[in-house]
Amino acid sequence: MIDTGQCNDCYSAIKIATALAEAFGCGVNDLPLSLVVSWYEQKAVAILLTLLHLGVKNIKLGPSLPAFITPNVLNVLVDKFSIAPIGSVDEDMAEMLK
């Protein structure tokens, strides 16, 4: 588990994940990696869009979903990218450590 800090540090997480995937000869989504993006600032939207563009899946969003995520948009994000809301700390940690 690696905590890369604030949402603007996601670039570091992307670089780490890309290097690990290359070293292990797999894709980023094949790594036992969990990304949690907290929505405290607008720049988190740009970070989410970057992660989606890179094809990163299984991202947890919270503490609440951004206002632009309508039910239709949420369905696409869930179906295509396995996006999920954050839950309780205990539930999220247990799921990430599987």
Backbone torsions as a table, in degrees:
resi	resn	phi	psi	omega
1	MET	NA	131.5	179.9
2	ILE	-127.5	125.8	174.2
3	ASP	-100.0	114.4	-178.1
4	THR	-95.1	10.3	175.1
5	GLY	95.7	-139.9	-175.6
6	GLN	-75.5	170.7	-176.5
7	CYS	-60.2	-29.5	179.9
8	ASN	-72.7	-5.6	176.8
9	ASP	-94.6	8.1	179.2
10	CYS	-59.2	-28.8	178.4
11	TYR	-57.9	-39.8	177.6
12	SER	-62.9	-41.1	178.5
13	ALA	-63.8	-39.9	178.3
14	ILE	-63.7	-43.9	179.2
15	LYS	-63.8	-42.8	178.5
16	ILE	-62.7	-48.1	-178.4
17	ALA	-63.5	-40.9	179.3
18	THR	-63.8	-42.5	179.1
19	ALA	-65.6	-41.7	178.2
20	LEU	-64.7	-43.3	179.1
21	ALA	-61.2	-42.1	178.4
22	GLU	-64.4	-42.8	-179.6
23	ALA	-64.3	-35.1	-178.4
24	PHE	-94.8	0.4	177.4
25	GLY	65.6	41.3	-179.7
26	CYS	-140.7	-178.8	176.2
27	GLY	-90.0	161.7	179.2
28	VAL	-57.0	-40.5	-178.2
29	ASN	-72.3	-9.3	176.2
30	ASP	-87.3	-11.3	179.4
31	LEU	-77.2	150.3	173.9
32	PRO	-77.7	74.1	-171.5
33	LEU	-121.6	137.3	175.6
34	SER	-124.6	128.7	176.5
35	LEU	-114.6	130.1	176.3
36	VAL	-122.1	120.5	-179.3
37	VAL	-110.6	119.4	179.8
38	SER	-92.8	138.6	-174.4
39	TRP	-98.5	73.9	176.7
40	TYR	-106.4	-14.0	-178.3
41	GLU	-143.2	156.5	-178.5
42	GLN	-63.2	-27.5	-178.2
43	LYS	-64.6	-18.1	177.0
44	ALA	-62.8	-30.4	177.2
45	VAL	-63.3	-45.9	178.6
46	ALA	-62.3	-37.8	179.2
47	ILE	-66.8	-43.6	177.3
48	LEU	-59.7	-46.0	179.8
49	LEU	-61.0	-37.5	177.0
50	THR	-64.4	-46.0	179.3
51	LEU	-61.6	-41.5	178.5
52	LEU	-65.5	-41.6	177.6
53	HIS	-59.8	-36.3	179.2
54	LEU	-78.4	-5.6	177.9
55	GLY	83.4	13.8	-179.4
56	VAL	-69.7	134.9	-178.1
57	LYS	-117.6	172.6	175.8
58	ASN	62.3	40.8	177.6
59	ILE	-87.4	136.4	174.8
60	LYS	-99.1	136.1	-179.3
61	LEU	-116.3	142.9	176.3
62	GLY	179.5	177.6	7.8
63	PRO	-76.1	-19.2	172.8
64	SER	-135.1	160.1	179.9
65	LEU	-73.4	145.9	178.3
66	PRO	-60.6	152.7	-175.8
67	ALA	-62.3	-27.9	-177.6
68	PHE	-75.6	-7.8	-178.1
69	ILE	-87.4	97.4	176.5
70	THR	-80.7	167.7	177.2
71	PRO	-55.2	-39.4	179.3
72	ASN	-67.1	-43.1	178.2
73	VAL	-64.0	-42.4	178.8
74	LEU	-60.2	-42.4	178.4
75	ASN	-59.4	-42.2	178.6
76	VAL	-64.5	-45.6	-178.8
77	LEU	-63.7	-39.0	178.7
78	VAL	-68.3	-48.1	-177.5
79	ASP	-65.6	-43.0	-173.1
80	LYS	-89.3	-32.4	-172.8
81	PHE	-124.7	2.4	-179.7
82	SER	55.7	38.9	176.7
83	ILE	-69.3	142.4	178.7
84	ALA	-145.1	151.4	175.9
85	PRO	-75.4	155.0	173.9
86	ILE	-69.8	156.9	175.8
87	GLY	-118.2	-142.5	176.2
88	SER	-77.6	159.7	179.6
89	VAL	-58.0	-46.0	-178.0
90	ASP	-63.0	-43.7	179.5
91	GLU	-64.7	-45.6	-178.1
92	ASP	-65.2	-43.1	179.5
93	MET	-63.8	-42.6	179.3
94	ALA	-62.0	-41.2	179.6
95	GLU	-68.0	-40.4	-178.4
96	MET	-70.3	-26.3	-176.8
97	LEU	-93.1	6.7	178.2
98	LYS	-63.6	NA	NA
